[in-house]
Amino acid sequence: MGMSDSKDWAGVRSGDWTIRRMAEKDLKSILKIEERSFVTPWSRQSFLTELRENEYARYYILVYEQAIIGYMGLWFILDEGHITNIAIAPDFRGQGWGQHLILEVMRHFCSQGMDRMTLEVRAGNQAALHVYKTLGFQEAGLRKAYYSDTQEDAVIMWAELDHQMIALRQDALHLRALR
């Protein structure tokens, strides 16, 4: 399936939460989360460039009880996805929202022909490394001094996308939430 199919994905909704395409009107909320999440946050212009000019970019927001609590961006090139940015509002971290967002996006793009997904994560971000490993990402390499603000290394991670494994991980996340 082609990239144009995935560009049209409006998202999913269930109960109190929704995942939908990011729009320019969302940027005020996105930038607040961005600034509270990263040492060197993306600028409004960076997001606008991605939304307006990058044909490979796909950006989604997670809305809970009518408030934007997270977002995720990726590039869909050929049969691969490259996660460019993901963050959950600090008050909602540690509750499975990030895993939920990633799994829903993985599920959708797997159905659109994406076979693999990659990302870079700060080597010192143990919480994020744990989440990504839980979602099936495996360490594949290291980019030395990748982050220009701190010269911290980035761990390169890859995940193979498979409908059955995504469904199993979604079920496990749901069961943990019920406890």
C-alpha positions as CSV (number, residue, x, y, z in Angstrom):
1,M,0.0,0.0,0.0
2,G,1.2,3.5,-0.7
3,M,2.1,6.4,1.4
4,S,-1.0,8.3,0.3
5,D,-3.2,5.7,2.0
6,S,-1.5,6.3,5.3
7,K,-1.6,10.1,5.0
8,D,-5.4,9.9,5.0
9,W,-5.6,8.0,8.2
10,A,-7.8,10.0,10.6
11,G,-6.9,7.9,13.6
12,V,-8.9,6.0,16.1
13,R,-11.3,6.7,19.0
14,S,-12.4,4.7,22.0
15,G,-14.2,6.0,25.0
16,D,-12.4,8.9,26.6
17,W,-9.4,8.9,24.2
18,T,-8.7,9.7,20.5
19,I,-5.7,9.5,18.3
20,R,-6.0,11.8,15.3
21,R,-3.8,13.6,12.8
22,M,-1.9,16.6,14.2
23,A,-3.2,19.9,12.8
24,E,-1.6,23.4,13.0
25,K,-4.3,24.4,15.6
26,D,-2.8,21.8,18.0
27,L,0.7,23.3,18.1
28,K,0.1,25.5,21.1
29,S,-0.6,22.4,23.2
30,I,2.1,20.4,21.5
31,L,4.7,23.0,22.2
32,K,3.9,23.1,25.9
33,I,4.4,19.3,26.1
34,E,7.6,19.6,23.9
35,E,9.1,22.3,26.2
36,R,8.3,20.2,29.3
37,S,9.8,17.0,27.8
38,F,13.1,17.9,26.0
39,V,16.3,19.8,26.8
40,T,16.2,21.1,23.3
41,P,12.6,21.3,22.2
42,W,11.5,21.6,18.6
43,S,10.3,25.0,17.5
44,R,6.9,25.9,16.2
45,Q,8.6,26.3,12.8
46,S,10.0,22.8,12.9
47,F,6.6,21.3,13.4
48,L,5.1,23.6,10.7
49,T,7.7,22.4,8.2
50,E,7.0,18.8,9.0
51,L,3.2,19.3,8.7
52,R,3.3,21.5,5.6
53,E,6.3,20.5,3.5
54,N,7.5,16.9,4.3
55,E,5.6,14.4,2.2
56,Y,6.9,11.5,4.3
57,A,5.8,13.0,7.6
58,R,2.9,11.6,9.6
59,Y,2.1,13.3,12.9
60,Y,-0.6,12.3,15.4
61,I,-1.9,13.5,18.7
62,L,-3.3,11.6,21.7
63,V,-6.4,13.3,23.2
64,Y,-7.8,12.2,26.5
65,E,-11.0,13.8,27.9
66,Q,-10.6,16.6,25.3
67,A,-7.1,17.5,26.2
68,I,-4.0,16.8,24.1
69,I,-1.8,14.6,26.3
70,G,0.8,13.4,23.8
71,Y,2.0,13.3,20.2
72,M,4.1,11.2,17.9
73,G,5.7,11.9,14.5
74,L,7.3,9.6,12.0
75,W,8.4,9.5,8.5
76,F,7.0,6.7,6.3
77,I,9.5,6.0,3.5
78,L,9.1,2.9,1.3
79,D,8.3,0.1,3.9
80,E,10.0,1.7,6.9
81,G,8.9,4.2,9.6
82,H,11.3,6.5,11.4
83,I,9.9,7.9,14.6
84,T,11.1,11.5,14.7
85,N,9.4,12.7,17.9
86,I,7.2,11.4,20.6
87,A,6.2,12.8,24.0
88,I,3.5,12.4,26.6
89,A,2.6,15.3,29.0
90,P,4.4,14.8,32.3
91,D,1.2,14.4,34.3
92,F,0.3,11.4,32.1
93,R,3.6,9.6,32.0
94,G,4.0,6.1,33.6
95,Q,0.4,5.2,32.8
96,G,0.9,3.4,29.5
97,W,-0.2,6.3,27.2
98,G,3.0,6.4,25.3
99,Q,2.9,2.6,24.7
100,H,-0.7,2.9,23.7
101,L,0.0,5.7,21.2
102,I,3.0,3.8,19.6
103,L,1.1,0.5,19.4
104,E,-1.9,2.1,17.7
105,V,0.3,3.9,15.2
106,M,2.3,0.6,14.6
107,R,-0.9,-1.3,14.0
108,H,-2.2,1.2,11.5
109,F,1.1,1.5,9.5
110,C,1.6,-2.3,9.6
111,S,-1.7,-2.5,7.7
112,Q,-0.4,0.1,5.2
113,G,2.7,-1.9,4.3
114,M,5.2,-0.7,6.8
115,D,7.5,-3.6,7.8
116,R,9.9,-2.0,10.2
117,M,10.1,1.0,12.5
118,T,13.2,2.8,13.8
119,L,14.1,5.5,16.3
120,E,17.0,7.0,18.2
121,V,16.8,7.5,21.9
122,R,19.2,9.1,24.4
123,A,21.5,6.4,25.8
124,G,20.8,7.7,29.3
125,N,17.0,7.6,29.0
126,Q,16.4,4.3,30.7
127,A,12.7,4.8,31.0
128,A,12.3,5.3,27.3
129,L,14.6,2.4,26.5
130,H,12.6,0.1,28.7
131,V,9.3,1.2,27.0
132,Y,10.7,0.7,23.5
133,K,12.1,-2.8,24.4
134,T,8.6,-3.7,25.8
135,L,7.2,-2.7,22.4
136,G,9.5,-5.0,20.5
137,F,12.3,-2.5,19.6
138,Q,15.8,-4.0,19.8
139,E,19.1,-2.1,20.1
140,A,20.9,-2.1,16.7
141,G,23.7,0.4,17.2
142,L,25.0,3.6,18.7
143,R,25.4,7.1,17.3
144,K,28.2,8.7,19.2
145,A,27.6,12.3,20.4
146,Y,24.3,12.3,18.4
147,Y,22.6,15.0,20.5
148,S,24.3,18.3,19.9
149,D,23.0,19.9,23.1
150,T,24.7,17.4,25.5
151,Q,26.9,15.3,23.2
152,E,25.0,12.3,24.5
153,D,25.0,9.1,22.4
154,A,21.9,7.9,20.8
155,V,20.8,4.2,20.8
156,I,19.5,3.2,17.4
157,M,16.5,0.8,17.8
158,W,14.5,-1.2,15.3
159,A,11.2,-3.1,15.5
160,E,9.8,-5.5,13.0
161,L,6.1,-4.9,12.5
162,D,3.8,-7.9,12.7
163,H,0.0,-7.7,13.3
164,Q,-0.1,-10.6,15.7
165,M,2.7,-9.3,17.9
166,I,1.2,-5.8,17.9
167,A,-2.1,-7.3,19.0
168,L,-0.5,-9.4,21.8
169,R,1.4,-6.3,23.1
170,Q,-1.9,-4.3,23.0
171,D,-3.6,-7.0,25.0
172,A,-0.8,-7.1,27.5
173,L,-0.9,-3.3,27.9
174,H,-4.7,-3.5,28.4
175,L,-4.4,-6.2,31.0
176,R,-1.8,-4.2,32.9
177,A,-4.1,-1.2,32.9
178,L,-6.9,-3.2,34.4
179,R,-4.8,-4.1,37.5
